[in-house]
Amino acid sequence: MKAHQQSLLYLHSAVLLFGGTALFSKLISLPALDITVYRTAVAAMALLVLLTMQRKKILLSSAKDYAIAALLGAVVGIHWVTYFAGMQMAGVTIGIIAFFSYPVITVFIEPLFNKTRPKGKDIVTALVVMLGIYLLIPEISLGNQVTMGIVTGVISAVFFAVRNILHKNYFSHYSGPHTMLYQTLVAFVMLCLFVEVPPGQVSVDNWLLLLLVGVVFTATPHALFASCLRHLSATTAGLISCLQPLYGSVLAYFLLQERVNLLTIIGGILVISAAVFETWSVSKANRTK
């Protein structure tokens, strides 16, 4: 198999696993925060073993980098808690669609860092996303669990967008596994004091699922994603990553028997189409610079 084909296989495998992560919000019978704490602990240990086996450097280069790692870990910890909480309230399909508003949210947050203004097309794309999210909402009431799940999913998207921007500007000189080691470790330390179900009270079935989500659905896809970038462009990686909601929705349909109505499908198409367009347009703009 050629390097390019192998990288494409790695990328699709990583995106499929990222999409499958959402299923564990329903499969693991623990609060969203507890899932995040145990998942990050397992993932951090798996990533540490991976980097040690590869004889990669574990320590960071400067005190400043440790401060940035702490900030990234705090942001990603909040992102993961709200991510799982949104799925638990709204369901996997609707929750993952709401979360995938993050490419458009990124366009409006990033100017705060590089002192630019969003373009007209970005505003139009944002309106498309807002329409898509609106079609997902069953009723305009925070008392509705699905509506609250969608709001929580969008909040998760905001934190994910902030994390990506911070990483791009201040931490991109480290590899994916190296970065995730510190982010998962910081997220674990930050959230572990708030765990509702202590380790001794977690069932064996839940521990097996936590090991699965931590190793196979967290550490593995990040390692695969980092590897595929050696032979694929950022454009290809970004566009294929937009398949994550599709993979997640299909898995939810077959494994959790989640059904969606026509408005959800239309709303999902609008949100994902906007995500694809923003990913493509930003990548095209970067190529022409």
C-alpha positions as CSV (number, residue, x, y, z in Angstrom):
1,M,0.0,0.0,0.0
2,K,1.4,3.4,-1.0
3,A,2.0,6.0,1.7
4,H,-0.8,8.3,0.4
5,Q,-3.3,5.5,0.4
6,Q,-2.2,4.3,3.9
7,S,-2.5,7.9,5.2
8,L,-6.1,8.1,3.8
9,L,-6.9,4.8,5.6
10,Y,-5.5,6.2,8.8
11,L,-7.4,9.4,8.4
12,H,-10.8,7.7,7.8
13,S,-10.1,5.3,10.6
14,A,-9.4,8.3,13.0
15,V,-12.5,10.2,11.9
16,L,-14.6,7.0,12.3
17,L,-13.3,6.5,15.8
18,F,-13.8,10.2,16.7
19,G,-17.4,9.8,15.5
20,G,-17.8,6.7,17.6
21,T,-16.7,8.5,20.8
22,A,-20.2,10.1,21.0
23,L,-21.8,6.7,21.5
24,F,-20.2,6.3,24.9
25,S,-22.3,9.1,26.3
26,K,-25.1,6.6,26.1
27,L,-23.3,3.3,26.6
28,I,-21.6,4.3,29.8
29,S,-24.0,4.8,32.7
30,L,-22.1,7.6,34.4
31,P,-22.5,11.4,34.5
32,A,-20.8,13.3,31.7
33,L,-18.1,14.7,34.1
34,D,-17.3,11.3,35.4
35,I,-16.9,9.8,31.9
36,T,-14.6,12.7,31.0
37,V,-12.4,12.2,34.1
38,Y,-12.0,8.4,33.7
39,R,-11.6,8.7,29.9
40,T,-8.8,11.3,30.2
41,A,-7.0,9.2,32.9
42,V,-7.0,6.2,30.6
43,A,-6.1,8.2,27.5
44,A,-3.2,9.9,29.3
45,M,-1.8,6.6,30.4
46,A,-2.1,5.1,26.9
47,L,-0.5,8.2,25.3
48,L,2.4,8.1,27.9
49,V,3.0,4.4,27.0
50,L,2.9,5.2,23.3
51,L,5.4,8.0,23.5
52,T,7.7,6.0,25.7
53,M,7.6,3.0,23.3
54,Q,8.4,5.4,20.4
55,R,11.2,6.9,22.5
56,K,9.8,10.4,22.1
57,K,10.5,13.3,24.4
58,I,7.9,13.6,27.2
59,L,8.9,16.9,28.8
60,L,8.0,20.3,27.3
61,S,10.6,22.8,26.2
62,S,9.8,25.7,28.5
63,A,7.8,27.0,31.5
64,K,5.7,29.0,29.1
65,D,4.7,25.8,27.2
66,Y,3.6,24.2,30.5
67,A,1.4,27.2,31.2
68,I,-0.1,26.9,27.7
69,A,-0.6,23.2,28.2
70,A,-2.5,23.9,31.4
71,L,-4.8,26.3,29.7
72,L,-5.4,23.9,26.8
73,G,-6.1,21.1,29.2
74,A,-8.6,23.2,31.1
75,V,-10.4,24.3,27.9
76,V,-10.5,20.8,26.5
77,G,-11.8,19.4,29.8
78,I,-14.8,21.7,29.7
79,H,-15.3,20.9,26.0
80,W,-15.4,17.1,26.8
81,V,-17.8,17.5,29.7
82,T,-20.2,19.6,27.7
83,Y,-19.8,17.3,24.7
84,F,-20.9,14.2,26.6
85,A,-23.6,16.1,28.4
86,G,-25.0,17.4,25.2
87,M,-25.2,13.9,23.7
88,Q,-26.8,12.5,26.9
89,M,-29.6,15.1,26.7
90,A,-30.2,15.5,23.0
91,G,-29.0,12.1,21.6
92,V,-25.9,11.3,19.7
93,T,-27.1,12.4,16.2
94,I,-28.5,15.8,17.2
95,G,-25.7,16.4,19.7
96,I,-22.9,15.8,17.3
97,I,-24.6,18.0,14.6
98,A,-24.8,20.8,17.2
99,F,-21.2,20.4,18.1
100,F,-20.1,20.5,14.5
101,S,-21.0,24.2,14.4
102,Y,-17.4,24.7,15.6
103,P,-15.8,25.4,12.2
104,V,-18.1,28.4,11.7
105,I,-17.7,29.5,15.4
106,T,-13.9,29.3,14.8
107,V,-14.2,31.9,12.0
108,F,-15.8,34.4,14.4
109,I,-13.5,33.7,17.4
110,E,-10.2,33.7,15.5
111,P,-10.3,37.4,14.5
112,L,-10.0,38.1,18.3
113,F,-6.5,36.6,18.1
114,N,-5.3,37.9,14.7
115,K,-7.2,41.3,14.7
116,T,-9.1,40.7,11.5
117,R,-12.8,40.9,10.6
118,P,-15.1,38.1,9.4
119,K,-15.9,38.3,5.7
120,G,-19.3,38.5,4.2
121,K,-19.4,34.8,3.2
122,D,-18.5,33.9,6.8
123,I,-21.6,35.8,8.0
124,V,-23.8,34.0,5.4
125,T,-22.3,30.6,6.4
126,A,-23.0,31.4,10.1
127,L,-26.7,32.2,9.2
128,V,-26.9,28.8,7.5
129,V,-25.6,27.1,10.6
130,M,-28.1,29.1,12.8
131,L,-30.9,27.9,10.5
132,G,-29.7,24.3,10.7
133,I,-29.5,24.5,14.5
134,Y,-32.9,26.1,14.7
135,L,-34.4,23.1,12.7
136,L,-32.9,20.8,15.3
137,I,-34.7,22.5,18.2
138,P,-38.0,20.8,19.1
139,E,-39.2,23.9,21.1
140,I,-37.8,27.2,22.2
141,S,-37.6,26.3,25.8
142,L,-34.6,25.5,28.1
143,G,-37.0,23.2,29.9
144,N,-36.9,20.8,27.0
145,Q,-34.1,18.3,27.4
146,V,-33.2,18.1,23.7
147,T,-33.1,21.9,23.4
148,M,-30.8,22.0,26.4
149,G,-28.7,19.3,24.8
150,I,-28.3,21.4,21.6
151,V,-27.3,24.5,23.6
152,T,-24.8,22.4,25.5
153,G,-23.5,21.0,22.2
154,V,-22.9,24.5,20.9
155,I,-21.2,25.5,24.1
156,S,-18.9,22.5,23.6
157,A,-18.2,23.7,20.1
158,V,-17.2,27.1,21.4
159,F,-14.6,25.6,23.8
160,F,-13.4,23.2,21.0
161,A,-12.9,26.2,18.7
162,V,-11.0,28.1,21.4
163,R,-8.8,25.1,22.0
164,N,-8.0,24.7,18.3
165,I,-7.1,28.3,18.0
166,L,-4.9,28.3,21.1
167,H,-3.2,25.1,19.9
168,K,-2.6,26.5,16.4
169,N,-1.1,29.8,17.7
170,Y,0.9,28.6,20.7
171,F,1.4,24.8,20.8
172,S,1.5,23.5,17.2
173,H,5.3,22.7,17.4
174,Y,4.4,19.6,19.4
175,S,3.1,16.3,17.9
176,G,-0.6,15.3,18.3
177,P,0.1,12.5,20.8
178,H,2.5,14.7,22.8
179,T,-0.1,17.5,22.9
180,M,-3.0,15.2,23.9
181,L,-0.9,13.7,26.7
182,Y,-0.8,17.0,28.5
183,Q,-4.3,18.0,27.6
184,T,-5.8,14.8,28.9
185,L,-3.6,14.9,32.0
186,V,-4.5,18.5,32.9
187,A,-8.2,17.8,32.2
188,F,-8.1,14.8,34.6
189,V,-6.4,16.7,37.4
190,M,-8.8,19.7,37.0
191,L,-12.0,17.6,37.1
192,C,-11.2,14.6,39.3
193,L,-12.2,16.4,42.5
194,F,-15.8,16.7,41.2
195,V,-16.4,13.0,40.4
196,E,-19.7,11.8,41.6
197,V,-19.0,8.1,41.3
198,P,-15.7,7.1,42.9
199,P,-13.5,4.4,41.1
200,G,-14.5,1.7,43.5
201,Q,-18.2,2.1,42.7
202,V,-17.8,2.0,38.9
203,S,-19.1,-1.3,37.5
204,V,-16.9,-3.7,35.6
205,D,-18.9,-3.1,32.4
206,N,-18.4,0.6,32.7
207,W,-14.7,0.2,33.3
208,L,-14.3,-1.9,30.2
209,L,-16.2,0.8,28.2
210,L,-14.0,3.5,29.7
211,L,-10.9,1.5,28.8
212,L,-12.3,1.2,25.3
213,V,-13.1,4.9,24.9
214,G,-9.8,6.0,26.4
215,V,-7.5,3.8,24.4
216,V,-9.3,2.9,21.2
217,F,-11.5,6.0,20.7
218,T,-9.2,8.7,22.2
219,A,-5.5,7.8,22.2
220,T,-5.6,5.8,18.9
221,P,-7.4,8.2,16.6
222,H,-5.2,11.1,17.8
223,A,-2.1,9.1,17.0
224,L,-3.6,8.0,13.6
225,F,-4.5,11.6,12.8
226,A,-1.0,12.9,13.6
227,S,0.5,10.2,11.4
228,C,-1.7,10.8,8.4
229,L,-0.6,14.5,8.2
230,R,2.8,13.4,7.1
231,H,1.4,12.6,3.6
232,L,-1.9,14.5,3.4
233,S,-2.6,18.2,3.2
234,A,-4.4,20.0,6.0
235,T,-7.2,20.6,3.4
236,T,-7.8,16.9,2.9
237,A,-7.7,16.2,6.6
238,G,-10.1,19.0,7.4
239,L,-12.6,18.0,4.7
240,I,-12.6,14.3,5.6
241,S,-13.0,15.2,9.3
242,C,-16.4,16.7,8.3
243,L,-17.5,13.1,7.9
244,Q,-17.4,12.7,11.6
245,P,-21.2,13.5,12.2
246,L,-22.1,11.1,9.4
247,Y,-20.1,8.3,10.9
248,G,-21.4,9.1,14.4
249,S,-25.0,9.2,13.2
250,V,-24.7,5.9,11.3
251,L,-23.2,4.2,14.3
252,A,-25.9,5.6,16.5
253,Y,-28.6,4.3,14.1
254,F,-27.2,0.8,14.1
255,L,-25.9,0.4,17.6
256,L,-28.3,2.6,19.6
257,Q,-31.3,2.5,17.3
258,E,-31.5,6.3,17.2
259,R,-34.1,7.6,14.7
260,V,-34.2,11.1,13.4
261,N,-37.0,13.1,11.6
262,L,-36.8,15.0,8.3
263,L,-36.2,18.4,10.0
264,T,-33.2,16.9,11.8
265,I,-31.8,15.6,8.6
266,I,-32.3,18.9,6.8
267,G,-30.7,20.8,9.8
268,G,-27.8,18.4,9.8
269,I,-27.2,18.8,6.1
270,L,-27.1,22.6,6.5
271,V,-24.7,22.5,9.5
272,I,-22.3,20.0,7.9
273,S,-22.4,21.7,4.5
274,A,-21.5,25.0,6.2
275,A,-18.6,23.2,8.1
276,V,-17.4,21.7,4.8
277,F,-17.5,25.0,3.0
278,E,-15.7,26.9,5.8
279,T,-13.0,24.2,6.0
280,W,-12.5,24.3,2.2
281,S,-12.6,28.1,1.9
282,V,-10.1,28.7,4.8
283,S,-7.8,26.0,3.4
284,K,-8.0,27.6,-0.1
285,A,-7.2,31.0,1.4
286,N,-4.2,29.7,3.2
287,R,-2.9,28.1,0.0
288,T,-3.0,31.4,-1.9
289,K,-1.1,33.4,0.7
